[in-house]
């Protein structure tokens, strides 16, 4: 069974950058497609980005396209989310997860990390 641990969150001013990491243990991530989601207070969990097992195909939510980049290093068993030009509306808890079905629905991801808080001040 894979365990996921997110890190790299924090407080940043609008326009700043953060790099989130999702480290896996228990099993190699190299055969899994992975996604990043986020959840703001009082809101549903929403899709942010997806990457296939080899890192050759990525998808992004329209709200982050051009600002966020998902990548992976299978040798390090880690998936990343580089976040640039951050906005206050990016404030949320960010989660990584293992995909089992469709790309965009959180219901199609079955293993989740505990999340890391990202707060963007204006």
Buried (B, 14 or more C-beta within 10 A) or exposed (E): EBEBBBEBBEEBEEEBEBBBBBBBEEBEBBEBBBBBBBBBEEEEBBBBBBBBBEBEEBBBBEBBEEBBBBBBEBEEBBBBBBBBEBBEEBBBBBBBBBBEEEBBEBEEBEBBBEBBEBBBEE
